[in-house]
Amino acid sequence: MEPSAETIPAPAPSYWLTRFVFLRMLGLVYTVAFLIVVHQWEPLLGSRGLLPAQASLNQLGAVRGRDFLTFLSLPTVFWLDASDTAFRIGGYVGLALSLSVLAGFANVPILAGLWFLYMSYVHAGRKFYGYG
């Protein structure tokens, strides 16, 4: 007995095109965001910038302490090192990761790392990055 066309189940949709476009556009957004960080961090929030991030993080650490609860209230990787070099390296690492997502190498650890790294800049950048 030959199966009829009615009994053969239709293949499940794969949504490959949606994933392809969404991840590339997310990579593009992160690329632009980290390009902005690389080019604008030093004049805005560098050690000689308009609102130095290192000074504000040090002041906040002196008032609240540098413990786990402070990290939970203001999660940023720059609690470890708030130097201009650390901010510059973080910007270039974020740019490299976002270019890898743009090229199609997106996976959960890379996307989670991009999110946490950019949120680190948002929390350390206060007024300048809080609206991005």
Backbone as XML, in Angstrom:
<?xml version="1.0"?>
<chain id="A" units="angstrom">
  <residue number="1" name="MET">
    <atom name="N" x="0.835" y="-1.164" z="0.000"/>
    <atom name="CA" x="0.000" y="0.000" z="0.000"/>
    <atom name="C" x="0.889" y="1.239" z="0.000"/>
  </residue>
  <residue number="2" name="GLU">
    <atom name="N" x="0.679" y="2.102" z="-0.938"/>
    <atom name="CA" x="1.445" y="3.327" z="-1.143"/>
    <atom name="C" x="0.841" y="4.451" z="-0.292"/>
  </residue>
  <residue number="3" name="PRO">
    <atom name="N" x="1.661" y="5.204" z="0.473"/>
    <atom name="CA" x="1.089" y="6.304" z="1.268"/>
    <atom name="C" x="0.608" y="7.422" z="0.351"/>
  </residue>
  <residue number="4" name="SER">
    <atom name="N" x="-0.499" y="7.985" z="0.705"/>
    <atom name="CA" x="-1.041" y="9.084" z="-0.094"/>
    <atom name="C" x="-0.384" y="10.396" z="0.341"/>
  </residue>
  <residue number="5" name="ALA">
    <atom name="N" x="-0.618" y="11.419" z="-0.447"/>
    <atom name="CA" x="-0.031" y="12.728" z="-0.162"/>
    <atom name="C" x="-0.560" y="13.306" z="1.142"/>
  </residue>
  <residue number="6" name="GLU">
    <atom name="N" x="-1.743" y="12.870" z="1.556"/>
    <atom name="CA" x="-2.339" y="13.392" z="2.779"/>
    <atom name="C" x="-1.675" y="12.849" z="4.030"/>
  </residue>
  <residue number="7" name="THR">
    <atom name="N" x="-1.062" y="11.681" z="3.984"/>
    <atom name="CA" x="-0.486" y="11.080" z="5.179"/>
    <atom name="C" x="0.977" y="11.447" z="5.383"/>
  </residue>
  <residue number="8" name="ILE">
    <atom name="N" x="1.630" y="12.022" z="4.404"/>
    <atom name="CA" x="3.027" y="12.405" z="4.546"/>
    <atom name="C" x="3.078" y="13.768" z="5.243"/>
  </residue>
  <residue number="9" name="PRO">
    <atom name="N" x="3.746" y="13.838" z="6.394"/>
    <atom name="CA" x="3.781" y="15.119" z="7.116"/>
    <atom name="C" x="4.670" y="16.124" z="6.389"/>
  </residue>
  <residue number="10" name="ALA">
    <atom name="N" x="4.287" y="17.357" z="6.503"/>
    <atom name="CA" x="5.071" y="18.433" z="5.890"/>
    <atom name="C" x="6.337" y="18.656" z="6.721"/>
  </residue>
  <residue number="11" name="PRO">
    <atom name="N" x="7.422" y="19.025" z="6.082"/>
    <atom name="CA" x="8.649" y="19.277" z="6.846"/>
    <atom name="C" x="8.478" y="20.485" z="7.768"/>
  </residue>
  <residue number="12" name="ALA">
    <atom name="N" x="9.124" y="20.408" z="8.916"/>
    <atom name="CA" x="9.047" y="21.507" z="9.881"/>
    <atom name="C" x="9.793" y="22.719" z="9.324"/>
  </residue>
  <residue number="13" name="PRO">
    <atom name="N" x="9.274" y="23.923" z="9.560"/>
    <atom name="CA" x="9.968" y="25.110" z="9.062"/>
    <atom name="C" x="11.295" y="25.295" z="9.798"/>
  </residue>
  <residue number="14" name="SER">
    <atom name="N" x="12.309" y="25.788" z="9.086"/>
    <atom name="CA" x="13.631" y="25.915" z="9.705"/>
    <atom name="C" x="13.968" y="27.344" z="10.118"/>
  </residue>
  <residue number="15" name="TYR">
    <atom name="N" x="13.346" y="28.330" z="9.548"/>
    <atom name="CA" x="13.575" y="29.742" z="9.868"/>
    <atom name="C" x="15.042" y="30.151" z="9.671"/>
  </residue>
  <residue number="16" name="TRP">
    <atom name="N" x="15.726" y="29.504" z="8.777"/>
    <atom name="CA" x="17.146" y="29.797" z="8.570"/>
    <atom name="C" x="17.371" y="31.223" z="8.071"/>
  </residue>
  <residue number="17" name="LEU">
    <atom name="N" x="16.468" y="31.706" z="7.207"/>
    <atom name="CA" x="16.629" y="33.051" z="6.677"/>
    <atom name="C" x="16.430" y="34.101" z="7.769"/>
  </residue>
  <residue number="18" name="THR">
    <atom name="N" x="15.472" y="33.876" z="8.647"/>
    <atom name="CA" x="15.231" y="34.796" z="9.757"/>
    <atom name="C" x="16.435" y="34.847" z="10.683"/>
  </residue>
  <residue number="19" name="ARG">
    <atom name="N" x="16.967" y="33.679" z="11.033"/>
    <atom name="CA" x="18.163" y="33.625" z="11.874"/>
    <atom name="C" x="19.338" y="34.324" z="11.205"/>
  </residue>
  <residue number="20" name="PHE">
    <atom name="N" x="19.513" y="34.062" z="9.917"/>
    <atom name="CA" x="20.618" y="34.645" z="9.162"/>
    <atom name="C" x="20.553" y="36.169" z="9.204"/>
  </residue>
  <residue number="21" name="VAL">
    <atom name="N" x="19.400" y="36.725" z="8.863"/>
    <atom name="CA" x="19.246" y="38.180" z="8.804"/>
    <atom name="C" x="19.331" y="38.795" z="10.208"/>
  </residue>
  <residue number="22" name="PHE">
    <atom name="N" x="18.647" y="38.197" z="11.180"/>
    <atom name="CA" x="18.626" y="38.752" z="12.535"/>
    <atom name="C" x="20.026" y="38.798" z="13.134"/>
  </residue>
  <residue number="23" name="LEU">
    <atom name="N" x="20.783" y="37.705" z="13.034"/>
    <atom name="CA" x="22.114" y="37.682" z="13.627"/>
    <atom name="C" x="23.074" y="38.620" z="12.911"/>
  </residue>
  <residue number="24" name="ARG">
    <atom name="N" x="22.958" y="38.754" z="11.591"/>
    <atom name="CA" x="23.824" y="39.694" z="10.879"/>
    <atom name="C" x="23.496" y="41.127" z="11.260"/>
  </residue>
  <residue number="25" name="MET">
    <atom name="N" x="22.231" y="41.449" z="11.399"/>
    <atom name="CA" x="21.848" y="42.804" z="11.793"/>
    <atom name="C" x="22.262" y="43.088" z="13.239"/>
  </residue>
  <residue number="26" name="LEU">
    <atom name="N" x="22.159" y="42.086" z="14.112"/>
    <atom name="CA" x="22.629" y="42.254" z="15.487"/>
    <atom name="C" x="24.141" y="42.488" z="15.505"/>
  </residue>
  <residue number="27" name="GLY">
    <atom name="N" x="24.863" y="41.754" z="14.673"/>
    <atom name="CA" x="26.300" y="41.978" z="14.543"/>
    <atom name="C" x="26.614" y="43.366" z="14.034"/>
  </residue>
  <residue number="28" name="LEU">
    <atom name="N" x="25.814" y="43.875" z="13.107"/>
    <atom name="CA" x="26.005" y="45.226" z="12.596"/>
    <atom name="C" x="25.772" y="46.276" z="13.676"/>
  </residue>
  <residue number="29" name="VAL">
    <atom name="N" x="24.730" y="46.090" z="14.473"/>
    <atom name="CA" x="24.443" y="47.026" z="15.557"/>
    <atom name="C" x="25.590" y="47.040" z="16.566"/>
  </residue>
  <residue number="30" name="TYR">
    <atom name="N" x="26.057" y="45.857" z="16.962"/>
    <atom name="CA" x="27.185" y="45.790" z="17.894"/>
    <atom name="C" x="28.455" y="46.379" z="17.285"/>
  </residue>
  <residue number="31" name="THR">
    <atom name="N" x="28.678" y="46.169" z="15.989"/>
    <atom name="CA" x="29.860" y="46.735" z="15.337"/>
    <atom name="C" x="29.830" y="48.251" z="15.397"/>
  </residue>
  <residue number="32" name="VAL">
    <atom name="N" x="28.700" y="48.849" z="15.082"/>
    <atom name="CA" x="28.582" y="50.308" z="15.152"/>
    <atom name="C" x="28.749" y="50.785" z="16.598"/>
  </residue>
  <residue number="33" name="ALA">
    <atom name="N" x="28.148" y="50.069" z="17.540"/>
    <atom name="CA" x="28.245" y="50.465" z="18.947"/>
    <atom name="C" x="29.692" y="50.434" z="19.432"/>
  </residue>
  <residue number="34" name="PHE">
    <atom name="N" x="30.434" y="49.395" z="19.092"/>
    <atom name="CA" x="31.816" y="49.318" z="19.558"/>
    <atom name="C" x="32.744" y="50.234" z="18.759"/>
  </residue>
  <residue number="35" name="LEU">
    <atom name="N" x="32.417" y="50.545" z="17.524"/>
    <atom name="CA" x="33.177" y="51.570" z="16.814"/>
    <atom name="C" x="33.024" y="52.921" z="17.514"/>
  </residue>
  <residue number="36" name="ILE">
    <atom name="N" x="31.821" y="53.204" z="17.970"/>
    <atom name="CA" x="31.581" y="54.438" z="18.721"/>
    <atom name="C" x="32.377" y="54.425" z="20.019"/>
  </residue>
  <residue number="37" name="VAL">
    <atom name="N" x="32.381" y="53.289" z="20.709"/>
    <atom name="CA" x="33.154" y="53.178" z="21.949"/>
    <atom name="C" x="34.632" y="53.431" z="21.677"/>
  </residue>
  <residue number="38" name="VAL">
    <atom name="N" x="35.173" y="52.814" z="20.648"/>
    <atom name="CA" x="36.597" y="52.948" z="20.342"/>
    <atom name="C" x="36.959" y="54.398" z="20.031"/>
  </residue>
  <residue number="39" name="HIS">
    <atom name="N" x="36.113" y="55.080" z="19.301"/>
    <atom name="CA" x="36.441" y="56.440" z="18.878"/>
    <atom name="C" x="36.055" y="57.519" z="19.880"/>
  </residue>
  <residue number="40" name="GLN">
    <atom name="N" x="35.078" y="57.267" z="20.730"/>
    <atom name="CA" x="34.610" y="58.331" z="21.609"/>
    <atom name="C" x="34.915" y="58.130" z="23.078"/>
  </residue>
  <residue number="41" name="TRP">
    <atom name="N" x="35.412" y="56.966" z="23.470"/>
    <atom name="CA" x="35.592" y="56.719" z="24.892"/>
    <atom name="C" x="36.602" y="57.686" z="25.513"/>
  </residue>
  <residue number="42" name="GLU">
    <atom name="N" x="37.754" y="57.809" z="24.897"/>
    <atom name="CA" x="38.809" y="58.620" z="25.512"/>
    <atom name="C" x="38.434" y="60.093" z="25.677"/>
  </residue>
  <residue number="43" name="PRO">
    <atom name="N" x="37.889" y="60.768" z="24.658"/>
    <atom name="CA" x="37.542" y="62.181" z="24.883"/>
    <atom name="C" x="36.361" y="62.379" z="25.835"/>
  </residue>
  <residue number="44" name="LEU">
    <atom name="N" x="35.468" y="61.419" z="25.906"/>
    <atom name="CA" x="34.316" y="61.579" z="26.788"/>
    <atom name="C" x="34.603" y="61.108" z="28.203"/>
  </residue>
  <residue number="45" name="LEU">
    <atom name="N" x="35.131" y="59.886" z="28.336"/>
    <atom name="CA" x="35.245" y="59.276" z="29.659"/>
    <atom name="C" x="36.639" y="58.779" z="30.002"/>
  </residue>
  <residue number="46" name="GLY">
    <atom name="N" x="37.626" y="59.142" z="29.207"/>
    <atom name="CA" x="38.998" y="58.758" z="29.501"/>
    <atom name="C" x="39.525" y="59.517" z="30.710"/>
  </residue>
  <residue number="47" name="SER">
    <atom name="N" x="40.759" y="59.257" z="31.072"/>
    <atom name="CA" x="41.322" y="59.882" z="32.276"/>
    <atom name="C" x="41.388" y="61.405" z="32.160"/>
  </residue>
  <residue number="48" name="ARG">
    <atom name="N" x="41.483" y="61.928" z="30.946"/>
    <atom name="CA" x="41.468" y="63.381" z="30.737"/>
    <atom name="C" x="40.224" y="63.816" z="29.969"/>
  </residue>
  <residue number="49" name="GLY">
    <atom name="N" x="39.166" y="63.028" z="30.030"/>
    <atom name="CA" x="37.937" y="63.327" z="29.305"/>
    <atom name="C" x="36.998" y="64.226" z="30.080"/>
  </residue>
  <residue number="50" name="LEU">
    <atom name="N" x="35.801" y="64.394" z="29.546"/>
    <atom name="CA" x="34.809" y="65.274" z="30.172"/>
    <atom name="C" x="34.334" y="64.762" z="31.534"/>
  </residue>
  <residue number="51" name="LEU">
    <atom name="N" x="34.010" y="63.481" z="31.612"/>
    <atom name="CA" x="33.593" y="62.848" z="32.876"/>
    <atom name="C" x="34.415" y="61.575" z="33.068"/>
  </residue>
  <residue number="52" name="PRO">
    <atom name="N" x="35.592" y="61.656" z="33.643"/>
    <atom name="CA" x="36.467" y="60.479" z="33.746"/>
    <atom name="C" x="35.799" y="59.310" z="34.470"/>
  </residue>
  <residue number="53" name="ALA">
    <atom name="N" x="35.712" y="58.197" z="33.778"/>
    <atom name="CA" x="35.046" y="57.016" z="34.337"/>
    <atom name="C" x="35.851" y="56.401" z="35.465"/>
  </residue>
  <residue number="54" name="GLN">
    <atom name="N" x="37.168" y="56.425" z="35.360"/>
    <atom name="CA" x="38.009" y="55.836" z="36.402"/>
    <atom name="C" x="37.793" y="56.548" z="37.735"/>
  </residue>
  <residue number="55" name="ALA">
    <atom name="N" x="37.723" y="57.868" z="37.693"/>
    <atom name="CA" x="37.518" y="58.632" z="38.923"/>
    <atom name="C" x="36.153" y="58.334" z="39.535"/>
  </residue>
  <residue number="56" name="SER">
    <atom name="N" x="35.131" y="58.243" z="38.699"/>
    <atom name="CA" x="33.792" y="57.979" z="39.250"/>
    <atom name="C" x="33.672" y="56.557" z="39.784"/>
  </residue>
  <residue number="57" name="LEU">
    <atom name="N" x="34.286" y="55.583" z="39.114"/>
    <atom name="CA" x="34.260" y="54.211" z="39.626"/>
    <atom name="C" x="35.056" y="54.101" z="40.921"/>
  </residue>
  <residue number="58" name="ASN">
    <atom name="N" x="36.188" y="54.780" z="41.003"/>
    <atom name="CA" x="36.971" y="54.761" z="42.244"/>
    <atom name="C" x="36.212" y="55.416" z="43.385"/>
  </residue>
  <residue number="59" name="GLN">
    <atom name="N" x="35.531" y="56.525" z="43.088"/>
    <atom name="CA" x="34.744" y="57.208" z="44.114"/>
    <atom name="C" x="33.574" y="56.335" z="44.566"/>
  </residue>
  <residue number="60" name="LEU">
    <atom name="N" x="32.892" y="55.729" z="43.616"/>
    <atom name="CA" x="31.777" y="54.847" z="43.966"/>
    <atom name="C" x="32.264" y="53.633" z="44.744"/>
  </residue>
  <residue number="61" name="GLY">
    <atom name="N" x="33.420" y="53.102" z="44.377"/>
    <atom name="CA" x="33.991" y="51.973" z="45.116"/>
    <atom name="C" x="34.391" y="52.355" z="46.523"/>
  </residue>
  <residue number="62" name="ALA">
    <atom name="N" x="34.846" y="53.592" z="46.719"/>
    <atom name="CA" x="35.215" y="54.045" z="48.061"/>
    <atom name="C" x="33.984" y="54.222" z="48.943"/>
  </residue>
  <residue number="63" name="VAL">
    <atom name="N" x="32.890" y="54.675" z="48.344"/>
    <atom name="CA" x="31.663" y="54.904" z="49.121"/>
    <atom name="C" x="30.932" y="53.596" z="49.406"/>
  </residue>
  <residue number="64" name="ARG">
    <atom name="N" x="30.724" y="52.790" z="48.373"/>
    <atom name="CA" x="29.933" y="51.564" z="48.516"/>
    <atom name="C" x="30.762" y="50.335" z="48.814"/>
  </residue>
  <residue number="65" name="GLY">
    <atom name="N" x="32.043" y="50.397" z="48.547"/>
    <atom name="CA" x="32.900" y="49.221" z="48.678"/>
    <atom name="C" x="32.981" y="48.502" z="47.346"/>
  </residue>
  <residue number="66" name="ARG">
    <atom name="N" x="33.964" y="47.648" z="47.234"/>
    <atom name="CA" x="34.151" y="46.883" z="45.996"/>
    <atom name="C" x="33.827" y="45.422" z="46.255"/>
  </residue>
  <residue number="67" name="ASP">
    <atom name="N" x="32.602" y="45.164" z="46.634"/>
    <atom name="CA" x="32.203" y="43.794" z="46.937"/>
    <atom name="C" x="31.204" y="43.284" z="45.905"/>
  </residue>
  <residue number="68" name="PHE">
    <atom name="N" x="30.696" y="42.093" z="46.127"/>
    <atom name="CA" x="29.796" y="41.453" z="45.179"/>
    <atom name="C" x="28.473" y="42.203" z="45.064"/>
  </residue>
  <residue number="69" name="LEU">
    <atom name="N" x="27.985" y="42.780" z="46.146"/>
    <atom name="CA" x="26.722" y="43.531" z="46.097"/>
    <atom name="C" x="26.857" y="44.793" z="45.248"/>
  </residue>
  <residue number="70" name="THR">
    <atom name="N" x="28.015" y="45.436" z="45.307"/>
    <atom name="CA" x="28.250" y="46.592" z="44.451"/>
    <atom name="C" x="28.293" y="46.168" z="42.989"/>
  </residue>
  <residue number="71" name="PHE">
    <atom name="N" x="28.929" y="45.025" z="42.732"/>
    <atom name="CA" x="28.962" y="44.513" z="41.361"/>
    <atom name="C" x="27.558" y="44.185" z="40.870"/>
  </residue>
  <residue number="72" name="LEU">
    <atom name="N" x="26.714" y="43.623" z="41.731"/>
    <atom name="CA" x="25.334" y="43.306" z="41.326"/>
    <atom name="C" x="24.517" y="44.565" z="41.063"/>
  </residue>
  <residue number="73" name="SER">
    <atom name="N" x="24.767" y="45.624" z="41.807"/>
    <atom name="CA" x="23.997" y="46.845" z="41.582"/>
    <atom name="C" x="24.509" y="47.625" z="40.374"/>
  </residue>
  <residue number="74" name="LEU">
    <atom name="N" x="25.798" y="47.495" z="40.050"/>
    <atom name="CA" x="26.384" y="48.179" z="38.905"/>
    <atom name="C" x="27.351" y="47.216" z="38.209"/>
  </residue>
  <residue number="75" name="PRO">
    <atom name="N" x="26.813" y="46.238" z="37.465"/>
    <atom name="CA" x="27.697" y="45.223" z="36.874"/>
    <atom name="C" x="28.532" y="45.787" z="35.727"/>
  </residue>
  <residue number="76" name="THR">
    <atom name="N" x="29.826" y="45.806" z="35.928"/>
    <atom name="CA" x="30.754" y="46.222" z="34.896"/>
    <atom name="C" x="32.077" y="45.500" z="35.107"/>
  </residue>
  <residue number="77" name="VAL">
    <atom name="N" x="32.682" y="45.093" z="34.034"/>
    <atom name="CA" x="33.962" y="44.418" z="34.102"/>
    <atom name="C" x="35.061" y="45.395" z="34.522"/>
  </residue>
  <residue number="78" name="PHE">
    <atom name="N" x="34.790" y="46.675" z="34.437"/>
    <atom name="CA" x="35.790" y="47.686" z="34.737"/>
    <atom name="C" x="35.970" y="47.938" z="36.228"/>
  </residue>
  <residue number="79" name="TRP">
    <atom name="N" x="35.285" y="47.169" z="37.073"/>
    <atom name="CA" x="35.612" y="47.193" z="38.491"/>
    <atom name="C" x="37.002" y="46.586" z="38.695"/>
  </residue>
  <residue number="80" name="LEU">
    <atom name="N" x="37.406" y="45.685" z="37.816"/>
    <atom name="CA" x="38.721" y="45.046" z="37.938"/>
    <atom name="C" x="39.845" y="46.002" z="37.561"/>
  </residue>
  <residue number="81" name="ASP">
    <atom name="N" x="39.656" y="46.756" z="36.494"/>
    <atom name="CA" x="40.659" y="47.707" z="36.022"/>
    <atom name="C" x="39.938" y="48.799" z="35.240"/>
  </residue>
  <residue number="82" name="ALA">
    <atom name="N" x="40.051" y="50.024" z="35.719"/>
    <atom name="CA" x="39.349" y="51.134" z="35.073"/>
    <atom name="C" x="40.324" y="52.077" z="34.378"/>
  </residue>
  <residue number="83" name="SER">
    <atom name="N" x="41.434" y="51.547" z="33.895"/>
    <atom name="CA" x="42.413" y="52.394" z="33.216"/>
    <atom name="C" x="41.991" y="52.642" z="31.769"/>
  </residue>
  <residue number="84" name="ASP">
    <atom name="N" x="42.595" y="53.641" z="31.168"/>
    <atom name="CA" x="42.314" y="53.933" z="29.761"/>
    <atom name="C" x="42.684" y="52.740" z="28.879"/>
  </residue>
  <residue number="85" name="THR">
    <atom name="N" x="43.750" y="52.050" z="29.239"/>
    <atom name="CA" x="44.167" y="50.872" z="28.472"/>
    <atom name="C" x="43.106" y="49.780" z="28.533"/>
  </residue>
  <residue number="86" name="ALA">
    <atom name="N" x="42.536" y="49.555" z="29.700"/>
    <atom name="CA" x="41.492" y="48.531" z="29.832"/>
    <atom name="C" x="40.264" y="48.897" z="29.004"/>
  </residue>
  <residue number="87" name="PHE">
    <atom name="N" x="39.880" y="50.166" z="29.019"/>
    <atom name="CA" x="38.732" y="50.592" z="28.216"/>
    <atom name="C" x="39.022" y="50.449" z="26.724"/>
  </residue>
  <residue number="88" name="ARG">
    <atom name="N" x="40.235" y="50.767" z="26.317"/>
    <atom name="CA" x="40.610" y="50.642" z="24.906"/>
    <atom name="C" x="40.626" y="49.174" z="24.470"/>
  </residue>
  <residue number="89" name="ILE">
    <atom name="N" x="41.226" y="48.311" z="25.301"/>
    <atom name="CA" x="41.270" y="46.879" z="24.980"/>
    <atom name="C" x="39.864" y="46.307" z="24.920"/>
  </residue>
  <residue number="90" name="GLY">
    <atom name="N" x="39.009" y="46.673" z="25.880"/>
    <atom name="CA" x="37.625" y="46.205" z="25.875"/>
    <atom name="C" x="36.876" y="46.635" z="24.624"/>
  </residue>
  <residue number="91" name="GLY">
    <atom name="N" x="37.128" y="47.852" z="24.161"/>
    <atom name="CA" x="36.486" y="48.330" z="22.938"/>
    <atom name="C" x="36.913" y="47.522" z="21.726"/>
  </residue>
  <residue number="92" name="TYR">
    <atom name="N" x="38.203" y="47.233" z="21.630"/>
    <atom name="CA" x="38.689" y="46.454" z="20.482"/>
    <atom name="C" x="38.272" y="44.993" z="20.556"/>
  </residue>
  <residue number="93" name="VAL">
    <atom name="N" x="38.196" y="44.437" z="21.758"/>
    <atom name="CA" x="37.693" y="43.065" z="21.906"/>
    <atom name="C" x="36.228" y="43.013" z="21.487"/>
  </residue>
  <residue number="94" name="GLY">
    <atom name="N" x="35.435" y="43.980" z="21.932"/>
    <atom name="CA" x="34.030" y="44.036" z="21.532"/>
    <atom name="C" x="33.870" y="44.213" z="20.037"/>
  </residue>
  <residue number="95" name="LEU">
    <atom name="N" x="34.728" y="45.035" z="19.437"/>
    <atom name="CA" x="34.676" y="45.223" z="17.989"/>
    <atom name="C" x="35.009" y="43.928" z="17.259"/>
  </residue>
  <residue number="96" name="ALA">
    <atom name="N" x="36.021" y="43.208" z="17.718"/>
    <atom name="CA" x="36.386" y="41.933" z="17.084"/>
    <atom name="C" x="35.270" y="40.903" z="17.226"/>
  </residue>
  <residue number="97" name="LEU">
    <atom name="N" x="34.674" y="40.821" z="18.414"/>
    <atom name="CA" x="33.569" y="39.871" z="18.606"/>
    <atom name="C" x="32.363" y="40.243" z="17.750"/>
  </residue>
  <residue number="98" name="SER">
    <atom name="N" x="32.064" y="41.527" z="17.658"/>
    <atom name="CA" x="30.905" y="41.929" z="16.856"/>
    <atom name="C" x="31.153" y="41.699" z="15.373"/>
  </residue>
  <residue number="99" name="LEU">
    <atom name="N" x="32.387" y="41.868" z="14.908"/>
    <atom name="CA" x="32.696" y="41.552" z="13.517"/>
    <atom name="C" x="32.587" y="40.050" z="13.248"/>
  </residue>
  <residue number="100" name="SER">
    <atom name="N" x="32.903" y="39.236" z="14.257"/>
    <atom name="CA" x="32.739" y="37.785" z="14.069"/>
    <atom name="C" x="31.262" y="37.411" z="13.981"/>
  </residue>
  <residue number="101" name="VAL">
    <atom name="N" x="30.405" y="38.084" z="14.742"/>
    <atom name="CA" x="28.958" y="37.846" z="14.621"/>
    <atom name="C" x="28.476" y="38.316" z="13.255"/>
  </residue>
  <residue number="102" name="LEU">
    <atom name="N" x="28.966" y="39.449" z="12.812"/>
    <atom name="CA" x="28.596" y="39.972" z="11.495"/>
    <atom name="C" x="29.029" y="39.014" z="10.386"/>
  </residue>
  <residue number="103" name="ALA">
    <atom name="N" x="30.147" y="38.322" z="10.590"/>
    <atom name="CA" x="30.634" y="37.366" z="9.600"/>
    <atom name="C" x="29.921" y="36.016" z="9.669"/>
  </residue>
  <residue number="104" name="GLY">
    <atom name="N" x="29.101" y="35.802" z="10.701"/>
    <atom name="CA" x="28.325" y="34.573" z="10.774"/>
    <atom name="C" x="28.765" y="33.602" z="11.844"/>
  </residue>
  <residue number="105" name="PHE">
    <atom name="N" x="29.711" y="33.989" z="12.698"/>
    <atom name="CA" x="30.180" y="33.098" z="13.754"/>
    <atom name="C" x="29.508" y="33.429" z="15.074"/>
  </residue>
  <residue number="106" name="ALA">
    <atom name="N" x="28.200" y="33.388" z="15.090"/>
    <atom name="CA" x="27.441" y="33.742" z="16.289"/>
    <atom name="C" x="27.110" y="32.489" z="17.073"/>
  </residue>
  <residue number="107" name="ASN">
    <atom name="N" x="27.409" y="32.538" z="18.360"/>
    <atom name="CA" x="26.953" y="31.494" z="19.275"/>
    <atom name="C" x="26.672" y="32.139" z="20.622"/>
  </residue>
  <residue number="108" name="VAL">
    <atom name="N" x="26.145" y="31.378" z="21.540"/>
    <atom name="CA" x="25.691" y="31.943" z="22.810"/>
    <atom name="C" x="26.825" y="32.584" z="23.607"/>
  </residue>
  <residue number="109" name="PRO">
    <atom name="N" x="27.995" y="31.958" z="23.755"/>
    <atom name="CA" x="29.048" y="32.638" z="24.532"/>
    <atom name="C" x="29.496" y="33.968" z="23.919"/>
  </residue>
  <residue number="110" name="ILE">
    <atom name="N" x="29.589" y="34.040" z="22.611"/>
    <atom name="CA" x="29.988" y="35.298" z="21.969"/>
    <atom name="C" x="28.923" y="36.361" z="22.178"/>
  </residue>
  <residue number="111" name="LEU">
    <atom name="N" x="27.665" y="36.014" z="21.985"/>
    <atom name="CA" x="26.585" y="36.996" z="22.148"/>
    <atom name="C" x="26.449" y="37.431" z="23.606"/>
  </residue>
  <residue number="112" name="ALA">
    <atom name="N" x="26.609" y="36.500" z="24.546"/>
    <atom name="CA" x="26.554" y="36.857" z="25.968"/>
    <atom name="C" x="27.738" y="37.745" z="26.341"/>
  </residue>
  <residue number="113" name="GLY">
    <atom name="N" x="28.908" y="37.444" z="25.797"/>
    <atom name="CA" x="30.077" y="38.278" z="26.053"/>
    <atom name="C" x="29.914" y="39.674" z="25.499"/>
  </residue>
  <residue number="114" name="LEU">
    <atom name="N" x="29.352" y="39.789" z="24.303"/>
    <atom name="CA" x="29.091" y="41.112" z="23.723"/>
    <atom name="C" x="28.112" y="41.909" z="24.576"/>
  </residue>
  <residue number="115" name="TRP">
    <atom name="N" x="27.063" y="41.247" z="25.015"/>
    <atom name="CA" x="26.060" y="41.928" z="25.832"/>
    <atom name="C" x="26.689" y="42.428" z="27.137"/>
  </residue>
  <residue number="116" name="PHE">
    <atom name="N" x="27.428" y="41.550" z="27.826"/>
    <atom name="CA" x="28.019" y="41.938" z="29.105"/>
    <atom name="C" x="29.073" y="43.025" z="28.916"/>
  </residue>
  <residue number="117" name="LEU">
    <atom name="N" x="29.869" y="42.931" z="27.869"/>
    <atom name="CA" x="30.903" y="43.935" z="27.639"/>
    <atom name="C" x="30.281" y="45.295" z="27.316"/>
  </residue>
  <residue number="118" name="TYR">
    <atom name="N" x="29.250" y="45.309" z="26.479"/>
    <atom name="CA" x="28.630" y="46.600" z="26.184"/>
    <atom name="C" x="27.907" y="47.158" z="27.402"/>
  </residue>
  <residue number="119" name="MET">
    <atom name="N" x="27.272" y="46.304" z="28.190"/>
    <atom name="CA" x="26.625" y="46.782" z="29.418"/>
    <atom name="C" x="27.660" y="47.306" z="30.405"/>
  </residue>
  <residue number="120" name="SER">
    <atom name="N" x="28.875" y="46.773" z="30.360"/>
    <atom name="CA" x="29.952" y="47.309" z="31.191"/>
    <atom name="C" x="30.254" y="48.743" z="30.801"/>
  </residue>
  <residue number="121" name="TYR">
    <atom name="N" x="30.267" y="49.014" z="29.503"/>
    <atom name="CA" x="30.482" y="50.387" z="29.041"/>
    <atom name="C" x="29.299" y="51.281" z="29.402"/>
  </residue>
  <residue number="122" name="VAL">
    <atom name="N" x="28.100" y="50.765" z="29.322"/>
    <atom name="CA" x="26.917" y="51.565" z="29.668"/>
    <atom name="C" x="26.966" y="51.957" z="31.139"/>
  </residue>
  <residue number="123" name="HIS">
    <atom name="N" x="27.305" y="51.008" z="32.012"/>
    <atom name="CA" x="27.337" y="51.317" z="33.441"/>
    <atom name="C" x="28.512" y="52.213" z="33.813"/>
  </residue>
  <residue number="124" name="ALA">
    <atom name="N" x="29.636" y="52.048" z="33.165"/>
    <atom name="CA" x="30.781" y="52.902" z="33.464"/>
    <atom name="C" x="30.649" y="54.262" z="32.777"/>
  </residue>
  <residue number="125" name="GLY">
    <atom name="N" x="29.933" y="54.311" z="31.660"/>
    <atom name="CA" x="29.811" y="55.551" z="30.884"/>
    <atom name="C" x="28.721" y="56.474" z="31.329"/>
  </residue>
  <residue number="126" name="ARG">
    <atom name="N" x="27.879" y="56.043" z="32.226"/>
    <atom name="CA" x="26.807" y="56.853" z="32.817"/>
    <atom name="C" x="26.028" y="57.660" z="31.793"/>
  </residue>
  <residue number="127" name="LYS">
    <atom name="N" x="26.138" y="58.985" z="31.823"/>
    <atom name="CA" x="25.306" y="59.846" z="30.976"/>
    <atom name="C" x="25.555" y="59.632" z="29.491"/>
  </residue>
  <residue number="128" name="PHE">
    <atom name="N" x="26.794" y="59.405" z="29.093"/>
    <atom name="CA" x="27.103" y="59.326" z="27.679"/>
    <atom name="C" x="26.653" y="58.017" z="27.041"/>
  </residue>
  <residue number="129" name="TYR">
    <atom name="N" x="26.656" y="56.926" z="27.791"/>
    <atom name="CA" x="26.278" y="55.636" z="27.220"/>
    <atom name="C" x="24.950" y="55.111" z="27.767"/>
  </residue>
  <residue number="130" name="GLY">
    <atom name="N" x="24.372" y="55.789" z="28.716"/>
    <atom name="CA" x="23.112" y="55.354" z="29.306"/>
    <atom name="C" x="21.918" y="55.480" z="28.387"/>
  </residue>
  <residue number="131" name="TYR">
    <atom name="N" x="22.032" y="56.304" z="27.351"/>
    <atom name="CA" x="20.920" y="56.499" z="26.439"/>
    <atom name="C" x="21.035" y="55.671" z="25.183"/>
  </residue>
  <residue number="132" name="GLY">
    <atom name="N" x="22.137" y="54.954" z="25.008"/>
    <atom name="CA" x="22.354" y="54.167" z="23.799"/>
    <atom name="C" x="21.514" y="52.957" z="23.786"/>
  </residue>
</chain>
